[in-house]
Amino acid sequence: MRDPRRLPKAHLHVHLESTIRPSTLRDLAAVHGVRVPQELSGGRHRFGGFADFLAQNELVRSCLRRPDDFRKVAYQLCADHAADGVAYVEVSFTAAAHGERLGELDMPLANVLAGLARGRAEFGIDYGVILDHSRRRSVTRAWRTLELALAYATDGVVAVGLAGDESYPGDPFVDVFDAARENGLHVVHHAGEAAGAASVRQALRDGRAERIGHGIRVLEDEDLVAEVRDLRIPLEVCPSSNVALGFASSFETHPLPRLREAGLQVTVNTDIPAMTGADLTGEYTRVRDAYAYDDTELAGLARNAVDASFAPPDVKRRLHAGIDGWLT
């Protein structure tokens, strides 16, 4: 049995604010006078529902205020991912929300990109940035998100998409994501986690999504399963996060194996690693142990993530070669 940490991995679904090291979060909270619950400073945590998660996540976000705060957490993300055997990461960041909160629309994103660039130079990790937008927020902010994405596309922004409470429909944002695709950006939406299969269908047909964040409830609709399979739409599956947020009762009963058995392109991700206590190697290890997967199956999951990523072709070739080497 090979070491999953040495398996070259692509990480497609992880939120910047949920990667902050516990020590860094404590330092930032102290500097800015924010009282952060102890459970958010590391370790596995079960939230009292999705609304509780959103409230606690807002506390974490409020600890990011200065340019150096954003640069530091982005740089540390690179360091931690490189140590975890991740060769390519696509990190989600709610740039417009931070920018509006701080009265400087560009500042948070510009400094996150600076921190990532420093991390790539020091640790050799490649990256893309996905700018997400909460479904609860205004269409005006969604357009600002798209403007930021287009302005920084040459600096590493690769995609935009919807996140947040899936009880809010994606229909008001259709024009935003039409414009994103027309301007060469990728589109990735969260769907099929809190809401049912209909949210996945909407994300694909009206939302122009090329991948689905989570998507675990696609199994509720056999016709949709066939459509997602035939279109080869990748799913960004995050088992530990689903359990922590109450969308799956346990890791052992998580639908990941059934998604694979249905022929869907499943990728393994962490979503909120600082809150679940599992980095990507930890997630692969939990998957291996819970579902009795062998090294070939783990390598297949890693290949799915490489293929589903928005990484340049040369990065994909390098990762595939590394996965081959891990197996042999």
N, C-alpha and C positions, 0 to 999 in steps of 0.2 A: 504494500500500500504506500503510494508516494505522498510526499508532503504537499498539501494544497497551497501552502504559502509560496512554494517554488513554481507553482503553475502560473504562467503569464496570463493575466486576467484583464479584461475590459470591464469597467464599472459604469453602468449607464443610468442608474437612478439613485442619486444621493443629493441631499439638500445641504448646501454649504453651512447654514446655521446649525444643522444637526450633526456636524462633524467636529465642532469645536472641542478641543481637549478640555477635560474637567478642570485642570489647573489654570488653563487660559480663561475659561469661563469664570472661575472664581476671581481671578485677577481683574478681569474687565468689570465684573459686577461690583467689586470693591471700589474700583476707580470711579465708576459712574453712579454709585449709590443705589444699585438695584438689588433687591432681595430675591435671590434665586433659590427655589426649593432644593434641598440636598440631593433628591433623587435625580435631578437634572444634571448633577455634577458627575455622572458616570454610573454604569451598572444597568442591569435589566430593570425596566420600569413598565408597569401596566397602568395605563391612564384610565380615568373614569369616563371613558367615552371620547369621541373625536373632538367634541367641544372643549373638553379639558385639555387635550393635547394642543389645540389651537391657542388656548389661553396661556399655557406654559411656554409654548413656542414664541409667543409675543414677548414674554419676559426675556428670553434668550436674545431675540432680535434687538431689544432695547439696550442690550449691552454693547452693541456695535454703533459707535458714534463718530469716531475720528478716522481720518484716512488710514492711519497706522493700524487701527483695529481691523479694518477690512483686509489690508495687505497681510497682516500677521496670520489671520485664520486661513487665508487662501494659501499662503506659503506653507503653513503647517499641514494643511490638507495634502499637499504634494509630498511632503516628507513622510507622513504617515501612510499614504497610499503606496509610495515606493517601497517602504519597509514591508508592506503587506503583499508584495508581489504584483501590484497593479501597474500595468504598463501604459494604460490609457484610461482616463476618467472623463465622463461628461457630468459636470456638476450643475445642479439647478440653483438658480439664484433669483430672488424676487427684487430685481434691481430698482424698478420704478417705485415700489412701495418704500424702500429705504431712502431713495432719493427725495421723494416727496416729504417723508417724515423729517428729513434733515435739512430740507430747503436747498439742496444742491443735487439736481437730478442726475448728473453724470458722476459725481464724486464716488459713490459706493462701487459702481461697476468699474470705473477706471482703476480704482485701487485694488479691487479683487483681481482684475486682469494683470496688474503689475505684480501682485503677489504670486499668481500662477506662473507668470513668465520667469520670475526669479526661481521658483521651485523647479520648473522644467530645466533651467540652466544648471542647477545644482544637483538634481536627482535624476534627470533623464526621463522624466515622465511626460507623456503627451496628454493633451486635454482639449476639451471643447466646453463651452458654457451654454446652458439652456436657460433662457429668461422665462420664468413662469409668471403667471398672473392669476390671482385668486378669483374664482368664479363669483365670489361675493362682492367683488369690487366693480368699479364703473368701467364702462366701455371706453371712456376717455383715458383712463389709466392704461387700459390694454393697448390703445394706440400709442401712448407714450412708451410702453414696453417695446412695441415694434420699432419705434423710432430709435430707441437705444440700441436694439439689436442690429439694425441696419447701419447705424453709425459706427458700431464696434465689430462688425462682421469680419473685418480684416485682422482684428486683434484676438480672435478666438471665439466669438459668439457664433454658434452654429444653428440654433433652433429657438423657437418660442412655443409656449403652450399653456394650457389651463391646469391649475392645481386647486387645492382647497376643497371645501365642502361640496360634494357631488350632488347634493339636493338642489343646488342652484343650476339651472340648465345652461348649456353652452350656446344656445341659439343666438343670444344677443351679440356674440363675438364672431359670427361667421365671416363678416366682411374683413375683419382684422386678419384672420388666418388665410383667407383668400389672397389678401395683399401680401402676406408673408411668403406664401408659396410662389406667387408671381414675381417676387423680388429675390428668389433664390434661397430663402431660408427653409430649413426643415421645420416640421410641426410635430410635437409630441404632447398628447394630453393625458392627464390622470383620468381614468374612468374604470368602471367595473370593480370598484373596491367597496365603497360605502353604498353606491347605487348599483342597480342591476344591469342586466345585459343591454337594456335600451340605451344606457349612457355610453356604452362602447359603440353601439351602432351610430349614435349621433356624432361621436368623436370622429368616426371614420367617414361618414357620408357628408355631413355638413361641416365638421371641424377640420377636415383635410388631414387628419393625423396619419403619420407614417409608422408610428409605434404607439403602443398603449402603455402608459404607466399603471402598473398593477394588472388590471384586466381579469382578475381571478373569477369574476362572476359571469364571464362569457359562457361558462358551462351551463347556465340556466336556459340557454336558447340553442338548440341543436343546429338550426339553420345558420345562426350567427357563427357558431363554431366552425361550420363548413366554410363559411365566407372568409373568416380570419385565417383559416388553414390554407385555403386556395390562394388567397392574396399574399400569403407569407408575411403577415403582419406580426412583428415581434411583440412579445409581452415582457414587460419589466417586472418580474415577480420578486417580491420582498417578504419572505415568510416571517422573519422575526418581527418586522414592523407590523404585519397584519395581525400577529398574535398579540403584540403589545397594545395595539389600538382596538382590539376586540373584534376584528373582522375574521378571525379564525380562532377556534376554541383552543387549539394546541398546535405545536409544530408537527406532531405525528399525524394529525387529521387535516393538515393543510392540503388544499387541492392541487399543489404543484405536480405530484405524480399523475393525477388524472388529466391535467393540462397536457403533459407530455404524451400520455397514452392516446390522447385525442389527435396527436400529430401536430400540435401547435409549437411555434418557435419560442421556447421558454428561455429566458435569461435570468440569472440569479443576481440580486442586488441587495443593498442594505437599507436604503431610504433614509433612516434616522439612526445611524450607528452609535452615536454618542449616548443615545437614549436607550438602545437595546443592549448595549455592551458587546456587540458583535461587529468586527470588521469584516471585510469581504472573505478573507480566509476563514474566519469563524462561521460565516454563513455557508460557505461551501462545505465545511466540516459538519455542520449541523445537518445539511441536506444529505451528505453521504451517510451519516450515522442513522438518521431517521428513516431513510428510504432504502438502505442497503445498496447504495450505488457504488459501482466499482470505479477504478481510475478512468476507464474508457468513457463511462457515462459522465464523469466530472469534466473530462476533456471536451466532450460534446457540448456540455453547457457553456464552457468557456468559448468554444468556437461560435456558438450561437450569438454570444455577446459581441464578439469581434465582427461577425457578419452584419449584425444589426446596428452597429455603431456608425457614427458619421465621421469616423477617422479617415484620413487620407489613405489611398491605396498602399503606399509604401509602409505605413504603420500597420495596416491589416496584414500585409505579407509577413512583416517581422513577427507579429504576435502569433500567426499561424505556425510559423517556423519554430517559435519558442514552445508552442503547445506540442508540436511533433517531437521536439527534443525532450520535453518532460515525459512523454509517454515511452520514449525509447531509451 
